Amino acid sequence: MSVVSLSVMLAACAGNAVGPGATNTSYGKNTLNGASYNDGAPRDRRADAAKIPPAAKPAAKGPGRVPNNQAASLAARKPPIKPAIKPKQTAAIPFVQIKAASLANLEGKAVEAKLGKPEMQRGEGSAKVWQYRSDRCALDVFFYPQGGKKQPVLVHMLARLRDGNGEIDLQDCLDEVVKDKQSHKG
């Protein structure tokens, strides 16, 4: 697009433009092809109202005033009827506590079946360490080979607050982890 055609288009739009912060003083005055003008003649609103067919005339408010037809038609509109929407009822997920002692000597697959996938796994020699987290605490689960079993089993758990301040009971942290896993199931 050339600069000339762009300036012609912008000039065509500028007829009624009002600069930022300015008041549109020509609002409601006569317009000609989109450009406002004032012919200087005093307006006789009663004469203008006489030109409106009687069926289209809204009731006047105040002496000598004829309300805007657009405003009258908006006022006459009834709001759309919206169907009543009932909120969906959802059942609360019952919390089923998993006792920390019930996890002792379980293999990794059995622990994962109860607690879900851990957020982190690492190996330390023959040991495996899994970490589960809630918003408030971290639960470390330690697996070691025991006796003649091929797979390591859970032999120790450690709970700590994630912010590092204070202590948390092992069962309380396990409950938080289980609740967090239940609330995030898809």
Buried (B, 14 or more C-beta within 10 A) or exposed (E): EEEEEEEEEEEEEEEEEEEEEEEEEBEEEEEEEEEBEEEEEEEEEEEEBEEEEEEEBBEEEEEEEBBEEEEBEEEEEEEEEEEEEEEEEEEEEEEEEBEBEEBEEBBBEBBEEEBBEBEEEEEEEEBBBBBBBBEBBBBBBBBBBEEEEEEBBBBEBEBBEEEEEEEBEBBBBBBBBBBBBEEEEE
